[in-house]
């Protein structure tokens, strides 16, 4: 391996270019590689991997994205107070972040944020992205969340059953001729 700062022509190191290259280390990760010189300076200070991370990426869209399940995720800087809640890639579910900021502390992994379905139907993408606290978000423990979800499903099924039974009552009254 050459020493840092060693300069060679591209043809000497296997490139088809006659340009001058320098053995240079990435400013972020320290990975060493050949970098083309431009006016006596290394053209790129970061390796390809580091140059395409986070905000430096040409694909950067402001740090907000949507998961395959329809939830909004937000990128956090490692210096952010709520960064311990983030995934390895630095993203946190927006609804968890909103509740954590309202409480002024990071949430524990066993603390879940439940979408109440106050404005939109349960399970809909609109409800998953309705992150108003406390109108539509509720902090619960894992066991409570399962109970709440089961009860909500039961209520939904009973409401559908009530509609069907009311329709049957209307039909029966019409057949009997006994309208009330």
C-alpha positions as CSV (number, residue, x, y, z in Angstrom):
1,X,0.0,0.0,0.0
2,X,1.3,3.5,-0.8
3,X,1.7,6.1,1.9
4,X,-0.9,8.9,2.2
5,X,0.0,11.7,-0.1
6,X,1.7,9.6,-2.7
7,X,1.0,10.9,-6.2
8,X,1.0,8.8,-9.4
9,X,-0.3,9.0,-12.9
10,X,-3.5,7.1,-13.7
11,X,-1.7,4.7,-16.1
12,X,0.7,3.7,-13.3
13,X,-2.2,2.6,-11.0
14,X,-4.3,0.8,-13.6
15,X,-6.5,3.6,-14.9
16,X,-6.8,4.6,-18.6
17,X,-6.2,8.2,-17.6
18,X,-3.0,10.1,-17.7
19,X,-4.3,12.5,-15.0
20,X,-2.5,12.7,-11.7
21,X,-3.9,10.8,-8.7
22,X,-3.2,11.0,-4.9
23,X,-3.4,8.2,-2.3
24,X,-6.0,9.9,0.0
25,X,-8.1,8.9,3.1
26,X,-11.8,9.6,3.4
27,X,-12.5,12.4,6.0
28,X,-15.4,10.5,7.5
29,X,-14.4,6.8,7.7
30,X,-10.6,6.9,6.9
31,X,-10.9,4.5,4.0
32,X,-7.8,5.0,1.8
33,X,-8.1,5.1,-2.0
34,X,-6.8,6.8,-5.2
35,X,-8.4,10.1,-5.8
36,X,-7.9,12.3,-8.9
37,X,-6.1,15.6,-8.3
38,X,-7.8,18.8,-9.3
39,X,-5.7,22.0,-9.1
40,X,-3.3,20.2,-6.7
41,X,-6.1,19.1,-4.4
42,X,-8.0,15.8,-4.0
43,X,-11.2,16.1,-6.1
44,X,-13.2,14.2,-3.5
45,X,-12.6,14.1,0.3
46,X,-15.2,11.4,1.0
47,X,-15.3,7.8,-0.3
48,X,-18.4,6.8,-2.3
49,X,-20.1,5.2,0.7
50,X,-19.7,8.2,3.0
51,X,-20.6,10.7,0.2
52,X,-24.0,9.0,-0.3
53,X,-25.1,8.8,3.3
54,X,-27.8,10.9,4.8
55,X,-28.0,14.5,3.8
56,X,-25.1,14.3,1.4
57,X,-26.9,11.7,-0.8
58,X,-28.4,12.9,-4.1
59,X,-31.4,10.8,-3.1
60,X,-32.0,12.9,0.1
61,X,-35.6,14.0,0.4
62,X,-35.4,15.9,3.7
63,X,-35.2,12.9,6.0
64,X,-38.9,11.9,5.8
65,X,-40.1,8.7,4.2
66,X,-42.9,6.1,4.5
67,X,-42.5,2.5,5.5
68,X,-44.1,-0.4,3.5
69,X,-46.8,-0.5,6.2
70,X,-47.7,3.2,5.7
71,X,-46.1,4.8,8.8
72,X,-44.0,7.9,8.4
73,X,-40.3,7.6,9.5
74,X,-38.0,10.6,10.2
75,X,-34.2,10.7,10.1
76,X,-32.4,11.9,13.2
77,X,-28.9,13.3,13.5
78,X,-26.7,11.3,15.9
79,X,-26.4,14.5,18.0
80,X,-30.3,14.7,18.4
81,X,-31.5,14.1,22.0
82,X,-34.0,11.5,20.7
83,X,-31.4,9.6,18.6
84,X,-31.3,6.6,21.0
85,X,-34.8,5.7,19.7
86,X,-33.6,5.6,16.1
87,X,-32.8,2.4,14.1
88,X,-29.3,1.6,12.9
89,X,-30.0,3.7,9.8
90,X,-30.9,6.7,12.0
91,X,-34.7,6.6,11.4
92,X,-37.5,6.7,14.0
93,X,-41.3,6.3,13.5
94,X,-42.7,9.8,13.5
95,X,-45.6,8.9,15.9
96,X,-43.1,7.6,18.5
97,X,-41.0,10.8,18.1
98,X,-44.0,13.1,18.5
99,X,-45.1,11.4,21.8
100,X,-41.5,11.3,23.1
101,X,-41.1,15.1,22.4
102,X,-44.4,15.8,24.2
103,X,-43.2,13.8,27.2
104,X,-39.8,15.3,27.0
105,X,-38.0,11.9,27.1
106,X,-37.1,9.0,24.9
107,X,-39.6,6.1,24.8
108,X,-38.6,2.7,26.0
109,X,-38.8,-0.2,23.5
110,X,-41.8,-1.8,25.4
111,X,-43.7,1.5,25.2
112,X,-46.0,1.5,22.2
113,X,-47.8,4.4,20.6
114,X,-51.4,3.5,19.6
115,X,-53.3,5.3,16.8
116,X,-56.8,5.7,18.2
117,X,-58.5,6.2,14.9
118,X,-60.2,9.4,16.0
119,X,-60.6,10.8,12.5
120,X,-59.9,8.0,10.0
121,X,-60.8,4.2,10.1
122,X,-58.5,1.9,12.1
123,X,-55.8,0.3,9.9
124,X,-56.1,2.9,7.1
125,X,-53.0,4.6,5.8
126,X,-54.6,8.0,6.7
127,X,-54.9,6.9,10.3
128,X,-51.3,5.6,10.4
129,X,-50.1,9.0,9.2
130,X,-52.5,11.0,11.5
131,X,-49.9,11.8,14.1
132,X,-51.8,14.4,16.2
133,X,-51.0,14.1,19.9
134,X,-53.1,13.6,22.1
135,X,-56.1,13.6,19.7
136,X,-55.0,10.4,17.8
137,X,-52.0,9.1,19.7
138,X,-51.9,7.2,23.0
139,X,-48.9,5.8,24.8
140,X,-49.6,2.2,26.0
141,X,-47.6,-0.8,27.2
142,X,-47.4,-3.9,24.9
143,X,-50.0,-5.9,26.7
144,X,-52.4,-3.0,26.8
145,X,-52.0,-2.4,23.0
146,X,-53.0,-6.0,22.2
147,X,-56.1,-5.6,24.4
148,X,-57.0,-2.3,22.9
149,X,-56.6,-3.6,19.3
150,X,-58.7,-6.7,20.1
151,X,-61.5,-4.6,21.6
152,X,-61.4,-2.2,18.7
153,X,-61.8,-5.1,16.3
154,X,-64.6,-6.6,18.3
155,X,-66.4,-3.2,18.4
156,X,-66.0,-2.8,14.6
157,X,-67.5,-6.3,14.0
158,X,-70.4,-5.6,16.4
159,X,-71.1,-2.2,14.6
160,X,-71.3,-4.0,11.3
161,X,-73.6,-6.6,12.8
162,X,-75.9,-3.9,14.2
163,X,-76.2,-2.4,10.7
164,X,-77.1,-5.8,9.3
165,X,-79.7,-6.5,12.0
166,X,-81.2,-3.0,11.7
167,X,-81.7,-3.7,7.9
168,X,-83.3,-7.0,8.7
169,X,-85.7,-5.4,11.2
170,X,-86.8,-2.9,8.5
171,X,-87.4,-5.7,6.0
172,X,-89.3,-7.8,8.5
173,X,-91.5,-4.8,9.5
174,X,-92.3,-4.2,5.8
175,X,-93.2,-7.8,5.3
176,X,-95.4,-8.0,8.4
177,X,-97.0,-4.6,7.7
178,X,-96.5,-3.6,11.2
179,X,-94.6,-0.4,11.0
180,X,-93.9,1.5,14.1
